[in-house]
Amino acid sequence: MHVIETAKIPWTLVSKSNRPGRVHRKLVHEGSVSPGVGYTADLVRYEGGHGTFSAPRHKHNFDQIRYIVSGAPDFGHHQVASTGQSAFFPAGAAYGPETIEEADVLLIQWGPHWMTRADHDATYAEMQKTGEFRDGYYVTVDAEGNEHRADGRNAVWETFTNRSLVYPVPQYPQPVIMEPGGFEWRPAAPGVSGKVMGRFTENDVYIANYEWTGAEGALTLGPERTQLLWLADGQLTVDGTAYDPATVIFSEFAETTELAGTAGAKAVVFGLALPAFVPA
């Protein structure tokens, strides 16, 4: 288990970005779901005004979940999320053009042939010697003076892995944005109510909201998968220690985590792919 109290971590300006706009980040955690399948979780702050983030319409070969802590990020094609909503971004599905202004977002990304943040930054720095990251693209010029453009994030991945990126057939045609207000509360555990808002793909990725309704409320995250919890309101206690909002709790594969909460505590849990379903 890993506990990250993000409120105590300073923001870091993202200097090696392949997108325009000013973005700050708190690296929450990196790990693996199973051999070869890694994940990264970041808390991302997008500036407004002259620092507004933008990205062209694009897609990736990995899955993503975004939880909107605050703000109203525009993911393109009339898909605008709002505070408290979660969104699942399927691998291979196009989204954008993005415009994100004054928003805080918990971003979780995972997939095979994973590139860690350190790998990304080192590769990015090396690529700047032969090209330029501009307007969301990686731009190079050949010997004849012809300009070539590739999506910036994907170009870094191809350079690092030395593989040609092949997009999977998207299992859903576009991101899926979930509105908690449209779901009914159901009993989830003693003293805890839940809203399971989505289960996605054959890997059984899930997103659920929970609320502690009684003084003795307790939720158990089981050992079958890696699960991430974002504490949105109130307090949760793990192994005798109480934690405040903006805490992220990682319950890793093969471990069980007990979460006791004060009445009114609220959290969102993201269940990553079941390892048994992940191809080698």
C-alpha positions in Angstrom: 0.0 0.0 0.0 1.1 3.5 -0.8 -0.4 6.7 0.7 0.3 10.0 -0.9 -1.0 13.2 0.8 -1.0 15.4 -2.3 -1.8 18.6 -0.4 1.7 18.3 1.1 3.5 17.9 -2.2 4.6 21.1 -4.1 3.6 21.7 -7.6 6.2 21.4 -10.3 6.1 23.2 -13.6 6.2 20.8 -16.5 9.1 21.9 -18.5 9.4 19.0 -20.9 5.9 19.2 -22.4 5.0 18.3 -25.9 1.8 20.5 -25.7 1.4 24.3 -25.5 0.2 25.9 -22.3 1.5 26.1 -18.7 0.9 22.9 -16.8 2.0 22.0 -13.2 2.2 18.5 -11.9 2.5 16.4 -8.8 3.8 12.9 -9.6 1.6 10.8 -7.4 2.9 7.3 -8.2 4.2 4.9 -10.8 4.0 1.2 -10.8 2.9 -1.9 -12.7 -0.4 -3.8 -13.0 1.4 -6.9 -14.3 4.8 -7.6 -16.0 5.1 -5.1 -18.9 2.0 -3.2 -18.1 2.8 0.0 -16.2 0.9 2.9 -15.0 1.5 6.5 -13.9 -0.8 8.7 -11.8 -0.4 12.5 -11.7 -2.3 15.4 -10.2 -2.3 18.0 -13.0 -3.0 21.7 -12.7 -3.8 23.6 -15.9 -3.3 27.4 -15.9 -5.7 29.8 -17.5 -5.2 33.0 -19.5 -2.0 33.0 -21.5 -1.1 29.6 -20.1 -4.2 27.8 -21.4 -3.4 24.2 -22.4 -4.4 23.0 -25.8 -3.8 19.9 -27.9 -4.9 18.8 -31.4 -7.3 15.9 -31.9 -5.2 12.8 -31.2 -5.3 9.3 -29.8 -3.0 7.0 -27.8 -2.1 3.3 -27.6 -2.9 3.3 -23.8 -6.0 3.7 -21.7 -6.6 6.7 -19.4 -8.9 7.7 -16.5 -9.3 11.4 -15.6 -11.1 12.5 -12.4 -12.0 16.2 -12.5 -11.0 17.7 -9.1 -12.0 21.2 -10.3 -12.7 23.1 -13.5 -14.4 22.3 -16.8 -11.9 20.7 -19.2 -13.0 20.6 -22.9 -11.9 17.4 -24.5 -13.3 18.3 -27.9 -16.4 17.4 -30.0 -18.7 18.8 -27.3 -17.3 16.6 -24.5 -16.8 19.0 -21.7 -16.4 17.5 -18.2 -17.1 19.2 -14.9 -16.0 19.0 -11.2 -16.6 15.6 -9.7 -17.0 13.7 -12.9 -14.8 10.8 -14.0 -13.9 10.0 -17.6 -12.5 6.8 -19.3 -10.4 7.4 -22.4 -10.1 4.1 -24.4 -6.9 3.3 -26.2 -7.2 4.0 -29.9 -10.1 6.4 -29.5 -9.5 9.9 -30.8 -10.4 13.0 -28.7 -9.8 16.7 -29.0 -9.0 19.4 -29.9 -8.6 20.0 -26.2 -8.8 23.3 -24.4 -8.2 23.1 -20.7 -8.2 26.3 -18.6 -8.0 26.6 -14.8 -8.6 22.9 -13.9 -7.1 20.3 -11.5 -7.3 16.7 -12.8 -6.2 13.4 -11.4 -4.8 11.6 -14.5 -4.1 7.8 -14.5 -2.6 6.2 -17.6 -1.6 2.6 -18.2 -0.7 0.2 -21.0 1.8 -2.3 -22.3 5.4 -1.3 -23.2 5.1 1.4 -20.7 7.3 4.5 -20.6 8.0 5.9 -17.2 8.1 9.7 -16.5 11.9 9.6 -16.2 12.1 7.7 -19.6 9.8 10.3 -21.2 11.8 13.3 -20.0 15.1 11.8 -21.0 13.8 10.9 -24.4 12.1 14.3 -24.9 15.4 16.1 -24.1 17.3 14.0 -26.6 14.7 14.5 -29.3 15.0 18.3 -29.0 18.5 18.0 -30.5 17.0 17.0 -33.9 13.5 18.5 -33.9 11.1 20.8 -32.2 8.0 20.3 -30.1 5.4 22.8 -31.4 1.6 23.2 -31.0 1.3 19.6 -29.8 3.4 18.0 -32.5 7.0 16.9 -32.9 8.3 18.7 -36.0 11.4 17.7 -38.0 12.8 18.8 -41.3 14.4 16.4 -43.8 17.4 17.0 -46.0 15.2 18.4 -48.8 13.6 20.9 -46.4 10.3 19.1 -46.1 8.6 19.5 -42.7 7.3 16.3 -41.0 4.8 16.3 -38.1 3.9 13.6 -35.6 1.8 13.8 -32.4 4.3 14.9 -29.7 3.4 12.3 -27.0 3.3 9.4 -29.4 6.6 10.5 -31.1 8.3 10.3 -27.7 7.0 6.8 -27.2 8.1 5.6 -30.6 11.6 7.0 -30.1 11.9 5.4 -26.6 10.6 2.0 -27.5 12.1 1.9 -31.0 8.7 0.6 -32.2 6.3 1.9 -34.8 3.1 2.9 -32.9 0.1 0.8 -33.9 -3.2 2.0 -32.5 -5.6 -0.6 -31.2 -9.1 -0.7 -32.6 -10.9 1.4 -30.0 -13.3 -0.6 -27.9 -15.4 2.6 -27.5 -15.6 5.3 -30.2 -14.9 8.2 -27.8 -14.2 9.0 -24.2 -16.9 8.1 -21.7 -17.7 10.8 -19.2 -19.6 9.8 -16.1 -22.0 12.0 -14.1 -22.3 10.8 -10.5 -25.6 12.7 -10.0 -27.3 10.4 -12.5 -26.6 7.2 -10.4 -28.4 5.9 -7.3 -26.6 5.0 -4.1 -26.5 1.3 -3.3 -25.3 -0.5 -0.2 -21.6 -1.3 -0.7 -20.3 -2.4 2.7 -21.4 -1.8 6.4 -21.9 1.9 6.8 -20.8 2.6 3.2 -22.9 3.4 0.1 -21.6 3.2 -3.5 -22.2 4.1 -7.1 -20.4 1.9 -9.6 -20.5 4.2 -12.6 -18.7 2.0 -15.1 -16.9 -1.2 -15.9 -14.9 -1.1 -19.1 -13.3 -3.6 -21.4 -12.5 -7.3 -20.9 -9.9 -6.1 -18.3 -12.8 -5.1 -16.0 -11.5 -1.6 -15.3 -14.0 0.1 -13.0 -14.8 3.5 -11.5 -16.9 3.9 -8.4 -17.9 6.7 -5.9 -18.3 5.8 -2.2 -19.8 7.7 0.7 -19.4 6.7 4.4 -22.8 6.9 6.0 -22.1 5.7 9.6 -19.5 6.0 12.3 -18.5 2.4 11.9 -18.4 2.5 8.1 -15.6 0.4 6.5 -14.7 -0.4 2.8 -12.4 -3.2 1.8 -10.2 -3.0 -1.3 -9.5 -6.6 -2.2 -6.3 -8.3 -3.4 -7.4 -9.1 -7.0 -6.1 -5.9 -8.6 -4.4 -2.6 -8.2 -6.9 0.0 -7.0 -6.5 3.8 -6.5 -8.6 5.8 -4.1 -8.9 9.6 -4.2 -10.3 11.1 -0.9 -12.6 13.9 -1.9 -14.2 14.9 1.4 -14.0 14.0 5.1 -11.4 11.6 6.7 -10.4 8.0 6.1 -8.3 5.9 8.5 -5.9 3.3 7.3 -3.8 1.2 9.7 -4.7 3.6 12.5 -3.7 6.8 10.7 -6.3 9.4 9.6 -6.0 11.1 6.3 -7.6 14.3 4.9 -9.0 15.2 1.5 -6.7 15.2 -1.6 -5.0 12.0 -0.3 -4.4 9.2 -2.8 -4.3 5.6 -1.4 -2.9 2.8 -3.6 -3.9 -0.7 -2.8 -1.6 -2.9 -4.8 -2.3 -6.3 -6.4 -2.2 -9.1 -3.8 -2.9 -6.9 -0.8 -6.0 -6.0 1.1 -6.7 -2.5 2.3 -9.3 -1.6 5.0 -10.7 1.9 4.9 -12.6 3.2 7.9 -14.3 6.6 7.4 -16.1 9.3 9.3 -19.7 9.8 8.4 -19.9 12.0 5.3 -16.5 11.0 3.9 -16.5 10.7 0.1 -14.0 9.0 -2.2 -13.6 7.8 -5.8 -12.0 4.4 -6.5 -10.4 3.4 -9.8 -9.9 -0.3 -10.3 -7.2 -1.0 -12.9 -7.0 -4.0 -15.1 -7.3 -7.5 -13.6 -3.8 -9.0 -14.1 -5.4 -12.4 -15.1 -6.9 -10.6 -18.1 -3.8 -8.7 -19.2 -1.9 -10.3 -22.2 1.7 -11.1 -21.6 
